[in-house]
Amino acid sequence: MTWGGRSVVICNAGPEEADWLRALLSTGFHARAISIENEALGLLAGPSIDVAVFVGDPADSWQAALRGSVRSALRILVTPALSARAMLALTDEADLILPAPVEPEMLVTAVQVVLTAADYVGRFASTYRMSPRETSLVRLALAGMNNDEAAAAMGCTRATVSSFWNRIFRKTGATGQRDVFILLLKQQRGQSPTAGSRATPKAVDFATSHTGAIFPERSFRRAGS
């Protein structure tokens, strides 16, 4: 998989995270660090971010507000040591939880892993020859957006969103959004390494080789949620 064009934002980054930024940029990601709350809130609410990395105490009110503003990006939390209860409370808010400190190479691998695990939408879109805009619409719908919200995120009208859905239905043979999601889920399951497993082999390797890394189940069941 190529990483050019994939966008990563590091939120609440300090000087010590500068090496993360350099490592991501050298791998081909579009990466930036943000420490201004209003700018981060506006950016994370849109559809243009692929991965958001949150640094620091997850109980911090600013970070909690930022996590809550994310609509379509994958979320990685880099946190200090937390209790089992605290980790459990965060599993609905993250695609990957990493214990600090995190080396630059480890962060790059983590970003690649969550993107690979979530890219079943891209494979699905390729199978049915969907356009980039149609693919974006499917991603936004899976993130929980209705047609009005998707139209706002994509900068188009509700009628245009409906037109995109009609094209998707024709290409897939589906009669509605639910059928599209069922098709996507069936394809995702068919590509799983073992029956009943949703994690990609790379994700399993990462989780088992990096002590303390946690992949909440939501990372691998977004299409069925």
C-alpha positions in Angstrom: 0.0 0.0 0.0 1.3 3.5 -0.8 0.9 6.3 1.8 1.2 9.3 -0.5 -1.8 11.6 -0.1 -2.8 10.1 3.3 -3.2 12.9 5.9 -2.1 12.6 9.5 -2.6 15.2 12.2 -0.8 15.1 15.6 -2.9 17.0 18.2 -1.4 18.6 21.2 2.1 17.8 20.1 5.1 19.2 21.9 8.7 19.7 20.8 9.4 16.0 21.6 7.0 14.9 18.9 8.9 16.7 16.1 10.7 13.4 15.3 7.2 11.8 14.7 6.4 14.5 12.2 9.7 14.1 10.3 9.3 10.3 10.3 5.7 10.5 8.9 6.7 13.0 6.2 9.7 10.9 5.1 7.4 7.9 4.7 5.2 9.9 2.3 2.3 11.0 4.6 0.9 14.5 4.6 1.5 15.3 8.3 1.1 18.3 10.5 1.1 19.1 14.2 -1.6 21.2 15.8 -1.6 22.8 19.2 -4.3 25.5 18.6 -7.7 24.2 19.8 -10.0 26.1 17.4 -7.9 25.2 14.4 -7.8 21.5 15.5 -11.6 21.4 16.1 -12.3 22.8 12.6 -9.9 20.4 10.9 -10.9 17.2 12.7 -14.6 17.8 12.0 -14.0 17.6 8.2 -13.5 14.6 5.9 -9.9 15.4 4.9 -8.0 13.8 7.8 -7.2 10.1 7.6 -5.6 9.6 11.0 -5.6 11.8 14.1 -3.0 11.1 16.8 -3.8 12.4 20.3 -1.0 12.9 22.7 -1.2 13.2 26.5 -3.7 12.6 29.2 -7.0 11.4 27.6 -8.9 12.8 30.5 -7.8 16.3 29.6 -11.0 18.3 28.6 -9.3 19.8 25.5 -8.3 16.4 24.2 -11.7 14.9 25.0 -13.3 17.7 23.0 -11.0 17.1 20.1 -11.7 13.4 20.1 -15.4 14.1 20.1 -15.1 16.3 17.1 -13.6 13.6 14.8 -16.1 12.3 12.3 -14.3 10.2 9.8 -10.6 10.0 10.8 -9.1 7.0 12.5 -7.9 7.7 16.0 -4.7 6.8 17.8 -4.2 7.7 21.4 -0.7 7.9 22.8 -1.1 8.0 26.6 0.8 7.6 29.8 0.3 4.4 31.8 -3.4 3.9 32.6 -5.4 1.6 34.7 -7.3 -1.3 33.1 -10.6 0.5 33.8 -9.3 3.7 32.2 -8.2 1.8 29.1 -11.6 0.1 28.9 -13.3 3.5 29.0 -11.3 4.7 26.0 -12.0 1.7 23.8 -15.0 3.3 22.1 -12.9 6.4 21.3 -9.8 5.0 19.6 -8.7 2.6 16.9 -5.4 2.1 18.6 -4.1 2.9 22.1 -0.3 3.2 22.6 1.5 3.6 25.9 4.0 6.4 25.9 6.8 6.9 25.1 6.5 6.0 21.4 9.5 6.0 19.1 9.0 7.7 15.6 9.3 4.4 13.8 6.7 2.8 16.0 4.3 5.6 15.4 4.7 5.3 11.6 4.0 1.6 11.8 1.0 2.2 14.0 -0.5 4.7 11.5 0.2 2.2 8.7 -1.5 -0.6 10.6 -4.7 1.2 11.4 -5.0 2.4 7.8 -4.4 -1.1 6.5 -7.0 -2.5 8.9 -9.6 0.1 7.9 -8.9 0.1 4.1 -11.5 -2.5 3.3 -13.6 0.4 2.1 -10.9 1.2 -0.5 -10.8 -2.5 -1.7 -14.6 -2.6 -1.8 -14.7 0.6 -3.9 -12.1 -0.8 -6.2 -14.1 -4.0 -6.7 -17.2 -2.0 -7.8 -15.2 0.8 -9.6 -16.5 3.6 -7.5 -15.3 7.1 -8.0 -13.3 8.9 -5.2 -16.3 10.9 -4.3 -18.5 7.9 -4.1 -15.9 6.2 -1.9 -15.7 9.2 0.4 -19.5 9.0 0.8 -19.4 5.4 1.9 -16.6 6.2 4.4 -18.7 9.1 5.8 -21.8 7.0 6.1 -19.8 4.3 7.9 -18.6 7.0 10.3 -22.3 7.6 11.2 -23.1 10.6 9.0 -26.6 11.0 7.5 -27.0 12.5 4.0 -27.3 16.1 5.2 -24.1 15.7 7.3 -22.3 14.0 4.4 -23.3 16.8 2.0 -21.9 19.4 4.4 -18.7 17.5 4.9 -18.2 17.0 1.1 -19.2 20.5 0.2 -22.1 19.6 -2.0 -25.9 19.5 -1.8 -28.1 16.7 -0.5 -29.3 16.1 -4.0 -25.7 15.4 -5.1 -25.3 13.0 -2.3 -28.5 11.2 -3.4 -27.1 11.1 -6.9 -23.8 9.5 -5.6 -25.9 6.9 -3.7 -27.9 6.0 -6.8 -24.6 5.5 -8.8 -23.3 3.3 -5.9 -26.5 1.3 -6.0 -26.3 0.7 -9.8 -22.6 -0.4 -9.5 -23.1 -2.8 -6.7 -26.6 -4.0 -7.5 -27.8 -2.9 -4.0 -31.3 -1.5 -3.4 -30.3 0.7 -0.5 -27.5 1.8 1.9 -28.1 -1.2 4.1 -27.4 -3.6 1.2 -24.2 -1.7 0.4 -23.0 -2.1 4.0 -23.9 -5.9 3.9 -21.9 -6.3 0.7 -19.0 -4.5 2.2 -19.1 -6.5 5.4 -19.2 -9.8 3.4 -16.2 -8.8 1.4 -14.4 -7.7 4.6 -15.0 -11.0 6.2 -13.9 -12.9 3.1 -10.5 -11.2 3.4 -10.0 -11.8 7.0 -7.1 -14.1 7.9 -9.3 -16.6 9.8 -13.0 -17.2 10.0 -14.6 -14.8 12.5 -11.5 -12.6 12.7 -11.6 -9.0 11.6 -8.0 -8.0 12.2 -5.5 -8.0 9.4 -2.3 -10.1 9.9 -0.3 -6.9 10.1 -2.5 -5.6 12.9 -2.1 -8.8 14.8 1.7 -8.8 14.4 1.8 -5.2 15.6 -0.4 -5.8 18.7 1.6 -8.9 19.7 5.0 -7.4 19.2 4.4 -4.0 20.9 3.8 -4.5 24.5 0.8 -2.5 25.7 -0.6 -1.7 22.3 -4.4 -2.1 22.4 -6.7 -2.5 19.3 -10.3 -1.9 20.4 -12.6 -4.2 18.6 -14.3 -1.2 16.9 -11.3 -0.9 14.7 -12.3 -4.0 12.8 -16.1 -3.9 12.8 -16.9 -0.4 11.6 -18.9 -1.6 8.7 -21.1 -3.7 10.9 -21.6 -1.2 13.7 
